[in-house]
């Protein structure tokens, strides 16, 4: 399964795609802790906000 992270802050946007939920969640948490607005989207198109990242790790 593929996961896509989009992080936005001011006029910047970062997009990352990874196969591992563990890696994408770790990267997303780093961005979120630095003040970025972060969303992870799974292969089915479901989006996860930072408060829901643990659900990706349980899958």
N, CA, C, O and CB atoms as a CASP TS submission, in Angstrom:
PFRMAT TS
TARGET T0000
AUTHOR 0000-0000-0000
METHOD Language model
MODEL 1
PARENT N/A
ATOM      1  N   UNK     1       0.847  -1.183   0.000  1.00  0.00           N
ATOM      2  CA  UNK     1       0.000   0.000   0.000  1.00  0.00           C
ATOM      3  C   UNK     1       0.888   1.241   0.000  1.00  0.00           C
ATOM      4  O   UNK     1       1.957   1.248   0.611  1.00  0.00           O
ATOM      5  CB  UNK     1      -0.962   0.001   1.225  1.00  0.00           C
ATOM      6  N   UNK     2       0.454   2.257  -0.668  1.00  0.00           N
ATOM      7  CA  UNK     2       1.202   3.500  -0.786  1.00  0.00           C
ATOM      8  C   UNK     2       0.535   4.597   0.032  1.00  0.00           C
ATOM      9  O   UNK     2      -0.691   4.686   0.099  1.00  0.00           O
ATOM     10  CB  UNK     2       1.320   3.923  -2.256  1.00  0.00           C
ATOM     11  N   UNK     3       1.365   5.429   0.651  1.00  0.00           N
ATOM     12  CA  UNK     3       0.871   6.548   1.454  1.00  0.00           C
ATOM     13  C   UNK     3       1.484   7.832   0.922  1.00  0.00           C
ATOM     14  O   UNK     3       2.650   7.857   0.527  1.00  0.00           O
ATOM     15  CB  UNK     3       1.206   6.356   2.968  1.00  0.00           C
ATOM     16  N   UNK     4       0.692   8.896   0.914  1.00  0.00           N
ATOM     17  CA  UNK     4       1.139  10.194   0.422  1.00  0.00           C
ATOM     18  C   UNK     4       0.975  11.230   1.530  1.00  0.00           C
ATOM     19  O   UNK     4      -0.096  11.345   2.125  1.00  0.00           O
ATOM     20  CB  UNK     4       0.348  10.613  -0.849  1.00  0.00           C
ATOM     21  N   UNK     5       2.031  11.975   1.801  1.00  0.00           N
ATOM     22  CA  UNK     5       1.980  13.048   2.792  1.00  0.00           C
ATOM     23  C   UNK     5       2.093  14.383   2.067  1.00  0.00           C
ATOM     24  O   UNK     5       2.923  14.559   1.175  1.00  0.00           O
ATOM     25  CB  UNK     5       3.114  12.891   3.858  1.00  0.00           C
ATOM     26  N   UNK     6       1.244  15.310   2.467  1.00  0.00           N
ATOM     27  CA  UNK     6       1.351  16.680   1.980  1.00  0.00           C
ATOM     28  C   UNK     6       1.470  17.579   3.195  1.00  0.00           C
ATOM     29  O   UNK     6       0.623  17.558   4.088  1.00  0.00           O
ATOM     30  CB  UNK     6       0.122  17.083   1.085  1.00  0.00           C
ATOM     31  N   UNK     7       2.537  18.372   3.216  1.00  0.00           N
ATOM     32  CA  UNK     7       2.770  19.314   4.301  1.00  0.00           C
ATOM     33  C   UNK     7       2.812  20.717   3.707  1.00  0.00           C
ATOM     34  O   UNK     7       3.487  20.957   2.706  1.00  0.00           O
ATOM     35  CB  UNK     7       4.093  18.983   5.070  1.00  0.00           C
ATOM     36  N   UNK     8       2.081  21.648   4.337  1.00  0.00           N
ATOM     37  CA  UNK     8       2.022  23.019   3.837  1.00  0.00           C
ATOM     38  C   UNK     8       2.296  24.006   4.961  1.00  0.00           C
ATOM     39  O   UNK     8       1.854  23.825   6.095  1.00  0.00           O
ATOM     40  CB  UNK     8       0.654  23.307   3.199  1.00  0.00           C
ATOM     41  N   UNK     9       3.038  25.052   4.617  1.00  0.00           N
ATOM     42  CA  UNK     9       3.303  26.146   5.554  1.00  0.00           C
ATOM     43  C   UNK     9       3.640  27.373   4.729  1.00  0.00           C
ATOM     44  O   UNK     9       4.483  27.329   3.833  1.00  0.00           O
ATOM     45  CB  UNK     9       4.468  25.792   6.559  1.00  0.00           C
ATOM     46  N   UNK    10       2.970  28.460   5.045  1.00  0.00           N
ATOM     47  CA  UNK    10       3.156  29.709   4.295  1.00  0.00           C
ATOM     48  C   UNK    10       2.993  29.430   2.797  1.00  0.00           C
ATOM     49  O   UNK    10       1.942  28.952   2.371  1.00  0.00           O
ATOM     50  CB  UNK    10       4.561  30.336   4.591  1.00  0.00           C
ATOM     51  N   UNK    11       4.004  29.718   2.011  1.00  0.00           N
ATOM     52  CA  UNK    11       3.932  29.486   0.560  1.00  0.00           C
ATOM     53  C   UNK    11       4.673  28.224   0.148  1.00  0.00           C
ATOM     54  O   UNK    11       4.991  28.050  -1.028  1.00  0.00           O
ATOM     55  CB  UNK    11       4.502  30.680  -0.196  1.00  0.00           C
ATOM     56  N   UNK    12       4.951  27.346   1.097  1.00  0.00           N
ATOM     57  CA  UNK    12       5.706  26.130   0.813  1.00  0.00           C
ATOM     58  C   UNK    12       4.798  24.904   0.852  1.00  0.00           C
ATOM     59  O   UNK    12       3.840  24.839   1.622  1.00  0.00           O
ATOM     60  CB  UNK    12       6.857  25.970   1.813  1.00  0.00           C
ATOM     61  N   UNK    13       5.126  23.940   0.003  1.00  0.00           N
ATOM     62  CA  UNK    13       4.384  22.677  -0.016  1.00  0.00           C
ATOM     63  C   UNK    13       5.380  21.551  -0.263  1.00  0.00           C
ATOM     64  O   UNK    13       6.214  21.628  -1.164  1.00  0.00           O
ATOM     65  CB  UNK    13       3.257  22.687  -1.113  1.00  0.00           C
ATOM     66  N   UNK    14       5.278  20.505   0.554  1.00  0.00           N
ATOM     67  CA  UNK    14       6.142  19.342   0.414  1.00  0.00           C
ATOM     68  C   UNK    14       5.254  18.122   0.216  1.00  0.00           C
ATOM     69  O   UNK    14       4.293  17.917   0.958  1.00  0.00           O
ATOM     70  CB  UNK    14       7.079  19.168   1.658  1.00  0.00           C
ATOM     71  N   UNK    15       5.580  17.311  -0.793  1.00  0.00           N
ATOM     72  CA  UNK    15       4.847  16.077  -1.055  1.00  0.00           C
ATOM     73  C   UNK    15       5.828  14.909  -0.956  1.00  0.00           C
ATOM     74  O   UNK    15       6.919  14.946  -1.527  1.00  0.00           O
ATOM     75  CB  UNK    15       4.150  16.115  -2.462  1.00  0.00           C
ATOM     76  N   UNK    16       5.421  13.880  -0.227  1.00  0.00           N
ATOM     77  CA  UNK    16       6.251  12.685  -0.053  1.00  0.00           C
ATOM     78  C   UNK    16       5.367  11.460  -0.222  1.00  0.00           C
ATOM     79  O   UNK    16       4.238  11.433   0.266  1.00  0.00           O
ATOM     80  CB  UNK    16       6.958  12.677   1.344  1.00  0.00           C
ATOM     81  N   UNK    17       5.875  10.451  -0.909  1.00  0.00           N
ATOM     82  CA  UNK    17       5.144   9.188  -1.052  1.00  0.00           C
ATOM     83  C   UNK    17       6.037   8.054  -0.567  1.00  0.00           C
ATOM     84  O   UNK    17       7.211   7.977  -0.930  1.00  0.00           O
ATOM     85  CB  UNK    17       4.696   8.951  -2.535  1.00  0.00           C
ATOM     86  N   UNK    18       5.471   7.174   0.255  1.00  0.00           N
ATOM     87  CA  UNK    18       6.198   6.037   0.800  1.00  0.00           C
ATOM     88  C   UNK    18       5.302   4.812   0.850  1.00  0.00           C
ATOM     89  O   UNK    18       4.078   4.933   0.884  1.00  0.00           O
ATOM     90  CB  UNK    18       6.741   6.359   2.194  1.00  0.00           C
ATOM     91  N   UNK    19       5.903   3.648   0.853  1.00  0.00           N
ATOM     92  CA  UNK    19       5.172   2.394   0.971  1.00  0.00           C
ATOM     93  C   UNK    19       4.896   2.048   2.434  1.00  0.00           C
ATOM     94  O   UNK    19       3.913   1.373   2.737  1.00  0.00           O
ATOM     95  CB  UNK    19       5.950   1.264   0.301  1.00  0.00           C
ATOM     96  N   UNK    20       5.746   2.499   3.325  1.00  0.00           N
ATOM     97  CA  UNK    20       5.654   2.150   4.740  1.00  0.00           C
ATOM     98  C   UNK    20       4.844   3.183   5.523  1.00  0.00           C
ATOM     99  O   UNK    20       5.131   4.379   5.471  1.00  0.00           O
ATOM    100  CB  UNK    20       7.052   2.018   5.341  1.00  0.00           C
ATOM    101  N   UNK    21       3.829   2.708   6.248  1.00  0.00           N
ATOM    102  CA  UNK    21       3.057   3.630   7.090  1.00  0.00           C
ATOM    103  C   UNK    21       3.921   4.161   8.232  1.00  0.00           C
ATOM    104  O   UNK    21       3.758   5.309   8.647  1.00  0.00           O
ATOM    105  CB  UNK    21       1.799   2.928   7.655  1.00  0.00           C
ATOM    106  N   UNK    22       4.834   3.343   8.740  1.00  0.00           N
ATOM    107  CA  UNK    22       5.711   3.768   9.830  1.00  0.00           C
ATOM    108  C   UNK    22       6.596   4.940   9.400  1.00  0.00           C
ATOM    109  O   UNK    22       6.747   5.912  10.140  1.00  0.00           O
ATOM    110  CB  UNK    22       6.582   2.594  10.301  1.00  0.00           C
ATOM    111  N   UNK    23       7.174   4.845   8.215  1.00  0.00           N
ATOM    112  CA  UNK    23       8.069   5.901   7.714  1.00  0.00           C
ATOM    113  C   UNK    23       7.287   7.178   7.418  1.00  0.00           C
ATOM    114  O   UNK    23       7.739   8.269   7.766  1.00  0.00           O
ATOM    115  CB  UNK    23       8.808   5.427   6.442  1.00  0.00           C
ATOM    116  N   UNK    24       6.134   7.061   6.789  1.00  0.00           N
ATOM    117  CA  UNK    24       5.374   8.260   6.425  1.00  0.00           C
ATOM    118  C   UNK    24       4.835   8.953   7.665  1.00  0.00           C
ATOM    119  O   UNK    24       4.799  10.182   7.714  1.00  0.00           O
ATOM    120  CB  UNK    24       4.221   7.903   5.479  1.00  0.00           C
ATOM    121  N   UNK    25       4.412   8.186   8.675  1.00  0.00           N
ATOM    122  CA  UNK    25       3.921   8.783   9.920  1.00  0.00           C
ATOM    123  C   UNK    25       5.059   9.481  10.661  1.00  0.00           C
ATOM    124  O   UNK    25       4.868  10.577  11.190  1.00  0.00           O
ATOM    125  CB  UNK    25       3.277   7.706  10.821  1.00  0.00           C
ATOM    126  N   UNK    26       6.223   8.870  10.706  1.00  0.00           N
ATOM    127  CA  UNK    26       7.375   9.500  11.368  1.00  0.00           C
ATOM    128  C   UNK    26       7.732  10.823  10.696  1.00  0.00           C
ATOM    129  O   UNK    26       7.959  11.829  11.369  1.00  0.00           O
ATOM    130  CB  UNK    26       8.593   8.553  11.351  1.00  0.00           C
ATOM    131  N   UNK    27       7.780  10.815   9.376  1.00  0.00           N
ATOM    132  CA  UNK    27       8.099  12.043   8.627  1.00  0.00           C
ATOM    133  C   UNK    27       7.022  13.103   8.845  1.00  0.00           C
ATOM    134  O   UNK    27       7.335  14.278   9.039  1.00  0.00           O
ATOM    135  CB  UNK    27       8.244  11.739   7.116  1.00  0.00           C
ATOM    136  N   UNK    28       5.762  12.693   8.815  1.00  0.00           N
ATOM    137  CA  UNK    28       4.661  13.640   9.003  1.00  0.00           C
ATOM    138  C   UNK    28       4.687  14.253  10.397  1.00  0.00           C
ATOM    139  O   UNK    28       4.405  15.441  10.556  1.00  0.00           O
ATOM    140  CB  UNK    28       3.319  12.949   8.765  1.00  0.00           C
ATOM    141  N   UNK    29       5.021  13.459  11.402  1.00  0.00           N
ATOM    142  CA  UNK    29       5.100  13.990  12.771  1.00  0.00           C
ATOM    143  C   UNK    29       6.210  15.021  12.920  1.00  0.00           C
ATOM    144  O   UNK    29       6.061  15.998  13.654  1.00  0.00           O
ATOM    145  CB  UNK    29       5.320  12.855  13.766  1.00  0.00           C
ATOM    146  N   UNK    30       7.316  14.808  12.229  1.00  0.00           N
ATOM    147  CA  UNK    30       8.415  15.785  12.257  1.00  0.00           C
ATOM    148  C   UNK    30       7.939  17.105  11.660  1.00  0.00           C
ATOM    149  O   UNK    30       8.164  18.166  12.241  1.00  0.00           O
ATOM    150  CB  UNK    30       9.660  15.251  11.480  1.00  0.00           C
ATOM    151  N   UNK    31       7.286  17.045  10.509  1.00  0.00           N
ATOM    152  CA  UNK    31       6.779  18.262   9.881  1.00  0.00           C
ATOM    153  C   UNK    31       5.729  18.942  10.762  1.00  0.00           C
ATOM    154  O   UNK    31       5.757  20.161  10.931  1.00  0.00           O
ATOM    155  CB  UNK    31       6.186  17.941   8.503  1.00  0.00           C
ATOM    156  N   UNK    32       4.809  18.166  11.320  1.00  0.00           N
ATOM    157  CA  UNK    32       3.753  18.737  12.171  1.00  0.00           C
ATOM    158  C   UNK    32       4.351  19.413  13.403  1.00  0.00           C
ATOM    159  O   UNK    32       3.872  20.468  13.820  1.00  0.00           O
ATOM    160  CB  UNK    32       2.756  17.640  12.603  1.00  0.00           C
ATOM    161  N   UNK    33       5.378  18.826  13.982  1.00  0.00           N
ATOM    162  CA  UNK    33       5.995  19.418  15.171  1.00  0.00           C
ATOM    163  C   UNK    33       6.734  20.715  14.846  1.00  0.00           C
ATOM    164  O   UNK    33       7.001  21.525  15.734  1.00  0.00           O
ATOM    165  CB  UNK    33       6.957  18.423  15.809  1.00  0.00           C
ATOM    166  N   UNK    34       7.061  20.905  13.568  1.00  0.00           N
ATOM    167  CA  UNK    34       7.730  22.136  13.132  1.00  0.00           C
ATOM    168  C   UNK    34       6.736  23.187  12.654  1.00  0.00           C
ATOM    169  O   UNK    34       7.132  24.213  12.102  1.00  0.00           O
ATOM    170  CB  UNK    34       8.723  21.828  12.019  1.00  0.00           C
ATOM    171  N   UNK    35       5.439  22.933  12.865  1.00  0.00           N
ATOM    172  CA  UNK    35       4.435  23.934  12.538  1.00  0.00           C
ATOM    173  C   UNK    35       3.795  23.812  11.171  1.00  0.00           C
ATOM    174  O   UNK    35       3.062  24.711  10.761  1.00  0.00           O
ATOM    175  CB  UNK    35       5.032  25.247  12.646  1.00  0.00           C
ATOM    176  N   UNK    36       4.045  22.744  10.462  1.00  0.00           N
ATOM    177  CA  UNK    36       3.442  22.534   9.152  1.00  0.00           C
ATOM    178  C   UNK    36       2.049  21.946   9.319  1.00  0.00           C
ATOM    179  O   UNK    36       1.778  21.249  10.297  1.00  0.00           O
ATOM    180  CB  UNK    36       4.322  21.609   8.284  1.00  0.00           C
ATOM    181  N   UNK    37       1.159  22.228   8.360  1.00  0.00           N
ATOM    182  CA  UNK    37      -0.151  21.591   8.281  1.00  0.00           C
ATOM    183  C   UNK    37       0.055  20.311   7.474  1.00  0.00           C
ATOM    184  O   UNK    37       0.450  20.366   6.309  1.00  0.00           O
ATOM    185  CB  UNK    37      -1.247  22.548   7.617  1.00  0.00           C
ATOM    186  N   UNK    38      -0.210  19.163   8.090  1.00  0.00           N
ATOM    187  CA  UNK    38       0.132  17.889   7.469  1.00  0.00           C
ATOM    188  C   UNK    38      -1.102  17.001   7.323  1.00  0.00           C
ATOM    189  O   UNK    38      -1.945  16.928   8.216  1.00  0.00           O
ATOM    190  CB  UNK    38       1.207  17.169   8.289  1.00  0.00           C
ATOM    191  N   UNK    39      -1.186  16.332   6.178  1.00  0.00           N
ATOM    192  CA  UNK    39      -2.235  15.346   5.920  1.00  0.00           C
ATOM    193  C   UNK    39      -1.589  14.153   5.234  1.00  0.00           C
ATOM    194  O   UNK    39      -0.756  14.314   4.342  1.00  0.00           O
ATOM    195  CB  UNK    39      -3.397  15.948   5.043  1.00  0.00           C
ATOM    196  N   UNK    40      -1.979  12.953   5.656  1.00  0.00           N
ATOM    197  CA  UNK    40      -1.546  11.729   4.990  1.00  0.00           C
ATOM    198  C   UNK    40      -2.762  11.137   4.291  1.00  0.00           C
ATOM    199  O   UNK    40      -3.852  11.076   4.861  1.00  0.00           O
ATOM    200  CB  UNK    40      -0.912  10.706   6.006  1.00  0.00           C
ATOM    201  N   UNK    41      -2.563  10.702   3.049  1.00  0.00           N
ATOM    202  CA  UNK    41      -3.628  10.067   2.285  1.00  0.00           C
ATOM    203  C   UNK    41      -3.192   8.654   1.936  1.00  0.00           C
ATOM    204  O   UNK    41      -2.069   8.431   1.482  1.00  0.00           O
ATOM    205  CB  UNK    41      -3.967  10.880   1.001  1.00  0.00           C
ATOM    206  N   UNK    42      -4.094   7.699   2.154  1.00  0.00           N
ATOM    207  CA  UNK    42      -3.755   6.319   1.814  1.00  0.00           C
ATOM    208  C   UNK    42      -4.140   6.017   0.366  1.00  0.00           C
ATOM    209  O   UNK    42      -4.665   6.875  -0.343  1.00  0.00           O
ATOM    210  CB  UNK    42      -4.459   5.337   2.773  1.00  0.00           C
ATOM    211  N   UNK    43      -3.874   4.799  -0.052  1.00  0.00           N
ATOM    212  CA  UNK    43      -4.111   4.389  -1.441  1.00  0.00           C
ATOM    213  C   UNK    43      -5.580   4.471  -1.839  1.00  0.00           C
ATOM    214  O   UNK    43      -5.898   4.639  -3.017  1.00  0.00           O
ATOM    215  CB  UNK    43      -3.612   2.977  -1.651  1.00  0.00           C
ATOM    216  N   UNK    44      -6.471   4.353  -0.866  1.00  0.00           N
ATOM    217  CA  UNK    44      -7.907   4.415  -1.129  1.00  0.00           C
ATOM    218  C   UNK    44      -8.447   5.844  -1.142  1.00  0.00           C
ATOM    219  O   UNK    44      -9.630   6.058  -1.410  1.00  0.00           O
ATOM    220  CB  UNK    44      -8.649   3.606  -0.093  1.00  0.00           C
ATOM    221  N   UNK    45      -7.580   6.827  -0.853  1.00  0.00           N
ATOM    222  CA  UNK    45      -7.991   8.219  -0.865  1.00  0.00           C
ATOM    223  C   UNK    45      -8.465   8.755   0.470  1.00  0.00           C
ATOM    224  O   UNK    45      -8.904   9.902   0.549  1.00  0.00           O
ATOM    225  CB  UNK    45      -9.054   8.398  -1.850  1.00  0.00           C
ATOM    226  N   UNK    46      -8.387   7.951   1.524  1.00  0.00           N
ATOM    227  CA  UNK    46      -8.792   8.403   2.853  1.00  0.00           C
ATOM    228  C   UNK    46      -7.686   9.262   3.447  1.00  0.00           C
ATOM    229  O   UNK    46      -6.515   8.884   3.419  1.00  0.00           O
ATOM    230  CB  UNK    46      -9.111   7.198   3.782  1.00  0.00           C
ATOM    231  N   UNK    47      -8.060  10.423   3.984  1.00  0.00           N
ATOM    232  CA  UNK    47      -7.097  11.357   4.555  1.00  0.00           C
ATOM    233  C   UNK    47      -7.052  11.249   6.073  1.00  0.00           C
ATOM    234  O   UNK    47      -8.064  11.002   6.728  1.00  0.00           O
ATOM    235  CB  UNK    47      -7.438  12.784   4.144  1.00  0.00           C
ATOM    236  N   UNK    48      -5.849  11.439   6.615  1.00  0.00           N
ATOM    237  CA  UNK    48      -5.616  11.364   8.053  1.00  0.00           C
ATOM    238  C   UNK    48      -4.914  12.628   8.525  1.00  0.00           C
ATOM    239  O   UNK    48      -3.867  13.002   7.996  1.00  0.00           O
ATOM    240  CB  UNK    48      -4.783  10.114   8.412  1.00  0.00           C
ATOM    241  N   UNK    49      -5.496  13.282   9.523  1.00  0.00           N
ATOM    242  CA  UNK    49      -4.889  14.447  10.164  1.00  0.00           C
ATOM    243  C   UNK    49      -3.940  13.938  11.250  1.00  0.00           C
ATOM    244  O   UNK    49      -3.998  12.758  11.597  1.00  0.00           O
ATOM    245  CB  UNK    49      -5.984  15.414  10.765  1.00  0.00           C
ATOM    246  N   UNK    50      -3.069  14.791  11.797  1.00  0.00           N
ATOM    247  CA  UNK    50      -2.121  14.345  12.824  1.00  0.00           C
ATOM    248  C   UNK    50      -2.759  13.592  13.996  1.00  0.00           C
ATOM    249  O   UNK    50      -2.143  12.665  14.521  1.00  0.00           O
ATOM    250  CB  UNK    50      -1.383  15.529  13.355  1.00  0.00           C
ATOM    251  N   UNK    51      -3.934  13.949  14.410  1.00  0.00           N
ATOM    252  CA  UNK    51      -4.587  13.266  15.533  1.00  0.00           C
ATOM    253  C   UNK    51      -4.965  11.823  15.176  1.00  0.00           C
ATOM    254  O   UNK    51      -5.234  11.018  16.067  1.00  0.00           O
ATOM    255  CB  UNK    51      -5.841  14.041  15.964  1.00  0.00           C
ATOM    256  N   UNK    52      -4.985  11.496  13.890  1.00  0.00           N
ATOM    257  CA  UNK    52      -5.382  10.161  13.435  1.00  0.00           C
ATOM    258  C   UNK    52      -4.210   9.292  12.968  1.00  0.00           C
ATOM    259  O   UNK    52      -4.425   8.171  12.507  1.00  0.00           O
ATOM    260  CB  UNK    52      -6.375  10.292  12.316  1.00  0.00           C
ATOM    261  N   UNK    53      -2.985   9.787  13.080  1.00  0.00           N
ATOM    262  CA  UNK    53      -1.826   9.060  12.563  1.00  0.00           C
ATOM    263  C   UNK    53      -1.672   7.685  13.204  1.00  0.00           C
ATOM    264  O   UNK    53      -1.242   6.747  12.533  1.00  0.00           O
ATOM    265  CB  UNK    53      -0.566   9.871  12.786  1.00  0.00           C
ATOM    266  N   UNK    54      -2.012   7.540  14.484  1.00  0.00           N
ATOM    267  CA  UNK    54      -1.876   6.244  15.149  1.00  0.00           C
ATOM    268  C   UNK    54      -2.735   5.173  14.488  1.00  0.00           C
ATOM    269  O   UNK    54      -2.388   3.993  14.532  1.00  0.00           O
ATOM    270  CB  UNK    54      -2.248   6.368  16.616  1.00  0.00           C
ATOM    271  N   UNK    55      -3.842   5.562  13.883  1.00  0.00           N
ATOM    272  CA  UNK    55      -4.709   4.606  13.185  1.00  0.00           C
ATOM    273  C   UNK    55      -3.994   3.980  11.993  1.00  0.00           C
ATOM    274  O   UNK    55      -4.251   2.825  11.654  1.00  0.00           O
ATOM    275  CB  UNK    55      -5.998   5.295  12.719  1.00  0.00           C
ATOM    276  N   UNK    56      -3.101   4.731  11.357  1.00  0.00           N
ATOM    277  CA  UNK    56      -2.331   4.191  10.231  1.00  0.00           C
ATOM    278  C   UNK    56      -1.336   3.138  10.703  1.00  0.00           C
ATOM    279  O   UNK    56      -1.068   2.167   9.995  1.00  0.00           O
ATOM    280  CB  UNK    56      -1.591   5.319   9.495  1.00  0.00           C
ATOM    281  N   UNK    57      -0.793   3.331  11.892  1.00  0.00           N
ATOM    282  CA  UNK    57       0.188   2.380  12.414  1.00  0.00           C
ATOM    283  C   UNK    57      -0.474   1.082  12.853  1.00  0.00           C
ATOM    284  O   UNK    57       0.163   0.029  12.841  1.00  0.00           O
ATOM    285  CB  UNK    57       0.951   2.996  13.583  1.00  0.00           C
ATOM    286  N   UNK    58      -1.726   1.142  13.235  1.00  0.00           N
ATOM    287  CA  UNK    58      -2.458  -0.048  13.685  1.00  0.00           C
ATOM    288  C   UNK    58      -2.900  -0.916  12.508  1.00  0.00           C
ATOM    289  O   UNK    58      -3.214  -2.094  12.678  1.00  0.00           O
ATOM    290  CB  UNK    58      -3.678   0.363  14.513  1.00  0.00           C
ATOM    291  N   UNK    59      -2.921  -0.327  11.324  1.00  0.00           N
ATOM    292  CA  UNK    59      -3.406  -1.060  10.133  1.00  0.00           C
ATOM    293  C   UNK    59      -2.393  -2.056   9.624  1.00  0.00           C
ATOM    294  O   UNK    59      -2.648  -2.746   8.637  1.00  0.00           O
ATOM    295  CB  UNK    59      -3.756  -0.092   9.017  1.00  0.00           C
TER
END
